[in-house]
């Protein structure tokens, strides 16, 4: 069992067309992760948000994910830092 907390910047992440990811798409992504570790869930949600956002250089809002699993492992992700890191790599 896991508890997944996220800021509105995760579900409201926009792609280049201005379309939000949305809670239903986020829920669909999470539902495919049943039984995975907290780290795997956090990484998969991060990748879903980044895939939706595409080549945007920054999200409009802060985006943070915290996953706590029953085994006590937890993982927090700062999506903005991930995007900045990815953008820096791409522009090098």
C-alpha positions in Angstrom: 0.0 0.0 0.0 1.2 3.5 -0.8 0.1 7.1 0.0 0.8 9.5 -2.9 0.7 13.2 -2.2 1.3 15.8 -4.9 0.9 19.6 -5.3 -1.5 21.0 -7.8 1.5 21.7 -10.1 1.7 18.0 -10.9 -1.9 17.6 -12.1 -1.9 21.1 -13.7 1.3 20.6 -15.6 0.7 21.9 -19.1 2.1 20.8 -22.4 3.1 23.1 -25.3 -0.6 23.4 -26.3 -1.5 24.6 -22.8 -3.4 21.4 -22.0 -3.2 20.3 -18.4 -2.2 16.7 -17.5 -5.3 16.5 -15.2 -6.2 14.3 -12.3 -7.8 11.5 -14.4 -4.6 11.0 -16.4 -2.5 11.1 -13.3 -4.8 8.5 -11.6 -4.6 6.3 -14.7 -0.8 6.5 -14.5 -0.7 5.7 -10.8 -3.2 2.8 -11.2 -0.7 0.9 -13.4 1.9 1.1 -10.6 0.2 -1.1 -8.0 2.7 -3.0 -5.9 5.7 -1.0 -7.0 8.1 0.6 -4.5 7.8 4.2 -3.5 10.8 5.1 -5.5 9.4 3.4 -8.6 6.1 5.2 -8.2 7.7 8.6 -7.8 9.9 8.0 -10.8 7.0 6.8 -13.0 4.8 9.7 -12.0 7.7 12.1 -12.7 8.2 10.6 -16.1 4.5 10.8 -16.8 4.5 14.5 -16.0 7.6 15.1 -18.0 6.3 13.2 -21.0 3.1 15.2 -20.9 5.0 18.5 -20.6 7.2 17.6 -23.5 9.9 20.2 -24.3 8.6 23.0 -22.0 11.5 24.6 -20.2 9.6 25.2 -17.0 6.3 24.3 -15.3 3.9 27.1 -14.5 3.7 26.0 -10.8 5.8 24.2 -8.3 5.3 20.4 -8.7 6.2 18.0 -5.9 5.4 14.4 -5.4 5.7 12.5 -2.1 5.2 8.7 -2.0 5.1 6.8 1.2 4.8 3.0 1.0 3.8 0.6 3.6 7.4 -0.7 4.0 8.4 2.7 5.2 10.3 3.9 2.2 9.4 7.3 1.0 10.5 9.4 -2.0 10.0 13.1 -2.8 10.6 14.6 -6.2 11.0 18.2 -7.2 9.8 18.2 -10.8 11.0 21.7 -11.4 14.6 20.7 -10.5 14.3 17.6 -12.7 13.1 19.8 -15.7 15.9 22.3 -15.1 18.4 19.5 -15.0 17.0 17.9 -18.2 17.0 21.3 -19.9 20.6 21.9 -19.0 21.7 18.6 -20.3 19.8 19.1 -23.6 21.3 22.6 -24.1 24.9 21.4 -23.5 
